[in-house]
């Protein structure tokens, strides 16, 4: 299953905030590191199970290929950790998070 999530972590956050996001990346289950400056969890694009992130003008985009129940737990954990680290509630703009 493929999943996509756009979060209200804006590309223009100060450098100090992006350092906190990088710490959240590393604290998440499945972290394997950066490949060509793209953060990955569990595997890379060709692998059966993968999550990757990219910074877009609309916010932080996360792409995943994994079971829906595993994705739901992972993304909710990411949002909670990012909220704590950044000091504002992290969520999807479509759900009213700005």
DAMOSUL-V329162 format. One record per pair of residues at least 12 apart in sequence whose C-alpha atoms are under 10 Angstrom apart, sorted by the first residue. I is the first residue (numbers start at 1). J is the second residue. D is the distance in Angstrom with one decimal. If there is no record, write none. Layout:
BEGIN
((I/J/D) (I/J/D))
END
This chain:
BEGIN
((1/48/9.8) (1/49/9.3) (1/64/8.0) (1/65/5.4) (1/66/5.5) (1/67/5.8) (1/68/6.8) (1/71/9.4) (2/49/9.7) (2/50/9.6) (2/51/9.7) (2/63/7.5) (2/64/5.6) (2/65/4.5) (2/66/6.6) (2/67/8.2) (2/68/8.4) (2/71/9.4) (3/51/9.0) (3/62/8.1) (3/63/5.8) (3/64/5.0) (3/65/6.3) (3/66/7.8) (3/67/9.1) (3/68/7.9) (3/71/7.7) (3/72/9.6) (4/51/9.5) (4/52/9.8) (4/53/9.7) (4/61/7.1) (4/62/5.6) (4/63/4.6) (4/64/6.3) (4/65/9.0) (4/71/9.8) (5/53/9.4) (5/59/9.8) (5/60/8.2) (5/61/5.7) (5/62/5.2) (5/63/6.6) (5/64/8.7) (5/75/8.3) (5/91/9.1) (5/92/7.2) (5/93/9.9) (6/53/9.6) (6/54/9.6) (6/55/9.5) (6/56/8.9) (6/58/7.5) (6/59/6.2) (6/60/5.7) (6/61/4.4) (6/62/6.4) (6/63/8.9) (6/91/8.1) (6/92/5.7) (6/93/7.4) (6/94/8.6) (7/55/9.7) (7/56/9.9) (7/58/8.1) (7/59/5.5) (7/60/5.1) (7/61/6.3) (7/62/8.1) (7/79/8.5) (7/90/6.6) (7/91/5.3) (7/92/4.6) (7/93/6.5) (7/94/9.0) (7/95/9.8) (7/97/8.1) (7/98/8.8) (8/58/7.6) (8/59/5.3) (8/60/6.7) (8/61/9.1) (8/88/9.7) (8/89/8.7) (8/90/6.0) (8/91/5.9) (8/92/5.9) (8/93/5.9) (8/94/9.5) (8/96/9.5) (8/97/6.3) (8/98/5.7) (9/21/8.8) (9/55/8.5) (9/56/9.4) (9/57/9.8) (9/58/8.5) (9/59/5.1) (9/60/5.3) (9/61/8.8) (9/82/8.9) (9/83/9.8) (9/86/9.1) (9/88/9.6) (9/89/9.7) (9/90/7.0) (9/91/8.4) (9/92/9.2) (9/93/9.7) (9/97/9.8) (9/98/8.6) (10/55/7.7) (10/56/7.8) (10/57/7.0) (10/58/6.8) (10/59/4.4) (10/60/6.5) (10/61/10.0) (10/98/9.1) (11/54/9.6) (11/55/5.9) (11/56/6.4) (11/57/6.0) (11/58/7.7) (11/59/5.9) (11/60/7.2) (12/55/9.7) (12/56/9.9) (12/57/8.4) (12/59/9.0) (13/59/10.0) (16/86/9.6) (17/85/8.4) (17/86/6.4) (17/87/9.5) (18/86/8.9) (19/85/9.9) (19/86/9.9) (20/82/8.0) (20/84/9.9) (20/85/6.1) (20/86/6.8) (21/78/9.9) (21/81/9.1) (21/82/6.6) (21/83/9.8) (21/85/7.4) (21/86/7.6) (22/39/8.9) (22/82/9.8) (23/81/9.6) (23/82/9.2) (23/85/8.6) (24/77/10.0) (24/78/7.4) (24/79/9.5) (24/80/9.8) (24/81/6.4) (24/82/6.3) (24/83/9.8) (24/84/9.6) (24/85/7.5) (24/86/9.7) (25/39/7.5) (25/40/8.7) (25/41/8.6) (25/53/9.4) (25/78/8.1) (25/81/9.3) (25/82/8.9) (26/39/9.1) (26/40/9.7) (26/41/9.1) (27/78/9.1) (27/81/8.6) (28/41/8.1) (28/74/8.0) (28/75/9.6) (28/77/7.9) (28/78/6.9) (28/81/8.6) (29/41/7.4) (29/42/8.1) (29/74/7.6) (29/77/9.2) (29/78/9.4) (30/42/4.5) (30/43/8.1) (30/49/9.9) (30/50/8.8) (30/51/8.7) (30/74/9.5) (31/43/8.7) (31/50/10.0) (31/51/9.1) (31/52/9.9) (32/44/9.0) (34/52/9.4) (35/52/10.0) (37/53/9.9) (37/54/9.2) (38/52/6.8) (38/53/6.5) (38/54/6.7) (38/55/9.4) (39/51/8.2) (39/52/5.6) (39/53/5.8) (39/54/7.8) (39/62/9.7) (40/52/4.6) (40/53/7.1) (40/62/9.8) (40/63/9.7) (40/64/9.7) (41/53/9.2) (41/64/9.1) (42/64/9.8) (42/65/9.9) (42/66/9.7) (43/65/9.6) (45/63/9.8) (45/64/9.2) (45/65/8.7) (47/65/8.8) (48/65/7.0) (48/66/7.6) (49/64/7.5) (49/65/5.3) (49/66/5.2) (49/67/8.5) (50/63/8.1) (50/64/5.6) (50/65/5.3) (50/66/6.8) (51/63/5.5) (51/64/4.2) (51/65/6.5) (51/66/8.2) (51/71/9.1) (51/74/9.8) (52/64/6.5) (52/65/9.3) (58/93/8.8) (59/92/9.1) (59/93/8.8) (59/98/9.7) (60/92/9.6) (61/92/9.8) (62/75/8.8) (75/91/9.8) (76/90/9.9) (76/91/9.1) (78/90/9.0) (78/91/9.8) (79/91/6.4) (79/92/9.4))
END
